[in-house]
Amino acid sequence: MTPQFNTTGIIGTGAMGRGIAQMAAQTGSHVCLFDSQPGASAKALEALCAQWDKLVEKGRLAPEQAAALKLHTRCVGSLDELAACDLVIEAIVERLDAKTELFMALEKVVGPEVALATNTSSLSVTAIGALLQHPGRFAGMHFFNPVPLMKVVEIIPGLRTGAAVCGALSAFARQMGHTPVRASDTPGFIVNHAGRGYGTEALRIVSEGVADFATIDRILRDQVGFKLGPFELMDLTGLDVSHPVMESIYRQYYEEPRYRPSALAAQRVAGGLVGRKAGEGFYRYTDGAAVFVPEASAPEVAAMPPVWVSPRAARRAELLQLLKTLGASIETGASPSPLALTLVAPLGFDITTVAVVERLDPARTVGIDMLVDDATTRRRVLATNPATRVDMRQAAHALMARDGKRVSVIRDSGGFVTQRVVAAIVNIASDICQQGICSPTDLETAVKLGLGYPMGPLEMGNCYGPTNVLEVLFNMQTVYGDPRYRPSPWLRRRGAIGLSLLHEEE
Ligand code: NAI
């Protein structure tokens, strides 16, 4: 293959620069490595050679290919030696002053036609390029860590970037075997912006005492299919990394409530409980492996009460069928008998409000999350209200566990865990579409590849139903009176007319 760029300069040869260098070299481009710290680029080159040797051992690279890659990758001792490059990618420290200065110095070395790119993850591309004499050839090229495995690259034009450089960078990303997505120059671009819903809402649920973090992880893994629960993910990334990202995006969006970070996370960062690398985060780690506390088994209940289901329950027909399958004695009266366990299945509303509005006895009322299709979920989630009697909670738990499916019981909140987190993810994704940050297709691709979600956020909205997600948000806004749950107009329009979230506008 003829590489899009014959010679690529990489400035900053830490974790990211090294990965980008590997991918650039593998397209056939010659690569020059530069780092201001003495010895750093030599160390990076050594690591790259070791990586290529490993690929040869695994049979994924021919020995002669590895030899060519080593021959075409070299260290340079000064910026001046990058003069012959036709692309320079910067992956230095994440500081605006450092990056601005570097590009100004670089402009003195390379010709005006040379493409320049920054790998910034949180700074504005426009701001970094503001002082350039030829800003048309400058763009963001945002890779993810580890670069060889994370197959998505965000291509970000600044306000003065020309179209040609974006096209060339996209083509180069494709040659690397990556998928380029186009993002406008906005805080967090696509992936770091779209990722705000997951951890942030989960932290909020914990801080409200609705459920502990291990329960939330189990629910989101089993009900939605996330590979890692939000707390496992934060432990893996390190809260010292993810919390500042949350703070930065919140600040850059002028304190938009949807991105409000959690005080709980700030305290954990201050205390050094940042995750796996510290030996302790939300979980404790021994020999690098998380210590999971086993889940309590379902209670034994001697006499199962009859069950009455609210006429306003979500997926009521399915819930009744489920109860039948589980062998429950189902009441069919207009109101529950004095002995009945009373089941409600709200979307967004809390169990307490539902019991009061429907004039049910709160002591016998338990909620079940029916946003999720019972046939596709590995876990059922129940919620009590502050008045729920222990015998009623245990009866509901035992009944729902009769077929061996796992059951979690959480405290009352507006929306269950899955409802809250899914609604937050879909709402933020909808707002990304509303702002025109990227196309819906690029959003789906970027989230699946960059965040490893089981489906794109819009597909997730479709899966649970745009109308249902909208209902969860409207009702949560009522329960909490918090503007963070205000639905994006983009979602509101589609939800209101029952349109697929992946429907492309004319
Ligand atoms: P790192 O700390 O591993 O490496 C940075 C390297 O840049 C160091 O070797 C340092 O000596 C060198 N450096 C610093 N200032 C320099 C200068 N003025 N001139 C030349 N070299 C200089 O950092 P990492 O993680 O590789 O990140 C680099 C960039 O990539 C940052 O902008 C970061 O925000 C971005 N990024 C990082 C990701 C990550 O997960 N680590 C993901 C995506 C983007």
Residues whose N, C-alpha, C, O or C-beta is under 5 A from the ligand:
A	BS01	NAI	I11 G12 T13 G14 A15 M16 G17 F34 D35 S36 Q37 A40 A91 I92 V93 E94 A98 N119 T120 S121 F143 F144 N145
